[in-house]
């Protein structure tokens, strides 16, 4: 069976390396992106099963990225889990209104995130 693919967009090097190592060790194929400018083309070419997305990044924020991905036919069905330093209720509500399926505030539990990732991918496969 092919490895499941996870796309991570975050501008923090420590978060990227932590998540990449953790997910690779759990048999996922991982692509990381620090600069969100070319996120749409990167997501389309990688074809991930799930996206982990930071809200606060240079040039393009996570909310704008959600909107861009939701408007594209090739990316609109990819589940997005937000990973951010901000946990205020307005941001959480906005993320879910833009189609996010999960919201984790840094620092977060890798085990909780892993459980959400596997559940989301399993649910997505059941719909196909």
C-alpha positions as CSV (number, residue, x, y, z in Angstrom):
1,X,0.0,0.0,0.0
2,X,1.3,3.5,-0.9
3,X,2.4,5.8,1.9
4,X,-0.1,8.5,2.9
5,X,1.2,12.0,2.1
6,X,1.1,14.9,4.4
7,X,2.0,18.5,3.3
8,X,3.2,20.8,6.1
9,X,3.3,24.6,5.6
10,X,4.9,26.4,8.5
11,X,7.6,29.1,8.8
12,X,9.2,27.7,12.0
13,X,12.1,25.4,11.3
14,X,11.9,23.6,14.6
15,X,8.2,22.7,14.0
16,X,8.9,21.6,10.5
17,X,11.7,19.3,11.5
18,X,9.9,17.9,14.5
19,X,6.7,17.1,12.4
20,X,8.7,15.8,9.5
21,X,10.7,13.4,11.6
22,X,7.7,12.3,13.7
23,X,5.5,11.7,10.6
24,X,8.2,10.0,8.6
25,X,8.8,7.6,11.5
26,X,5.1,6.8,11.4
27,X,5.4,5.9,7.7
28,X,4.0,9.0,6.1
29,X,5.5,10.7,3.0
30,X,6.1,14.3,4.0
31,X,6.6,17.5,2.0
32,X,7.4,20.8,3.9
33,X,7.1,24.4,2.7
34,X,8.5,27.4,4.6
35,X,7.5,30.0,2.1
36,X,3.8,29.9,1.3
37,X,4.0,31.9,-1.9
38,X,3.8,28.8,-4.2
39,X,1.6,26.7,-2.0
40,X,-1.1,26.0,-4.6
41,X,1.3,24.6,-7.2
42,X,3.2,22.6,-4.5
43,X,0.0,21.1,-3.1
44,X,-1.3,20.2,-6.6
45,X,2.0,18.5,-7.6
46,X,2.4,16.6,-4.3
47,X,-1.2,15.5,-4.0
48,X,-1.3,15.1,-0.2
49,X,-3.9,13.2,1.8
50,X,-3.8,16.0,4.4
51,X,-2.4,19.4,5.0
52,X,-0.9,20.8,8.3
53,X,-1.0,24.6,8.1
54,X,0.3,27.4,10.3
55,X,-1.9,30.5,10.4
56,X,0.9,33.1,10.7
57,X,3.5,33.0,8.0
58,X,5.2,35.7,5.9
59,X,3.5,37.0,2.7
60,X,0.5,34.7,2.9
61,X,-1.5,33.8,6.1
62,X,-3.2,30.5,6.8
63,X,-6.7,31.9,6.4
64,X,-5.8,33.1,2.9
65,X,-4.3,29.8,2.0
66,X,-7.4,28.0,3.1
67,X,-9.5,30.2,0.8
68,X,-7.1,29.6,-2.1
69,X,-7.1,25.8,-1.6
70,X,-10.9,25.7,-1.2
71,X,-11.5,27.6,-4.5
72,X,-9.3,25.1,-6.5
73,X,-11.0,22.0,-7.8
74,X,-7.8,19.9,-7.4
75,X,-7.3,20.9,-3.7
76,X,-10.7,21.7,-2.2
77,X,-11.2,18.1,-0.9
78,X,-7.9,17.9,0.9
79,X,-8.4,18.1,4.7
80,X,-6.6,20.9,6.5
81,X,-5.5,20.8,10.2
82,X,-4.4,24.2,11.6
83,X,-1.3,24.3,13.8
84,X,-0.8,27.7,15.3
85,X,0.4,29.8,18.2
86,X,-3.0,31.5,18.5
87,X,-5.9,29.8,20.3
88,X,-8.4,32.6,20.5
89,X,-12.0,31.6,19.8
90,X,-12.4,34.0,16.8
91,X,-9.5,32.3,15.0
92,X,-10.7,28.8,15.8
93,X,-14.2,29.7,14.5
94,X,-12.8,31.3,11.3
95,X,-10.6,28.3,10.6
96,X,-13.5,25.9,10.9
97,X,-15.7,28.1,8.8
98,X,-13.0,28.0,6.1
99,X,-13.1,24.2,6.1
100,X,-10.4,23.2,8.6
101,X,-11.0,19.8,10.2
102,X,-8.8,20.3,13.2
103,X,-7.1,23.1,15.2
104,X,-4.0,22.6,17.4
105,X,-2.3,25.4,19.4
106,X,1.5,25.3,19.8
107,X,2.8,23.6,21.9
108,X,0.7,20.6,21.1
109,X,0.7,16.9,21.8
110,X,2.2,14.9,18.9
111,X,0.1,11.9,20.0
112,X,-3.1,14.0,19.8
113,X,-2.1,15.4,16.4
114,X,-1.3,11.9,15.1
115,X,-4.7,10.6,16.3
116,X,-6.4,13.4,14.5
117,X,-4.4,12.9,11.3
118,X,-5.1,9.1,11.2
119,X,-8.8,9.6,11.9
120,X,-9.1,12.3,9.3
121,X,-7.4,10.3,6.6
122,X,-9.4,7.2,7.5
123,X,-12.7,9.2,7.3
124,X,-11.7,10.7,4.0
125,X,-11.0,7.2,2.5
126,X,-14.4,6.0,3.7
127,X,-16.1,8.8,1.7
128,X,-14.4,7.8,-1.5
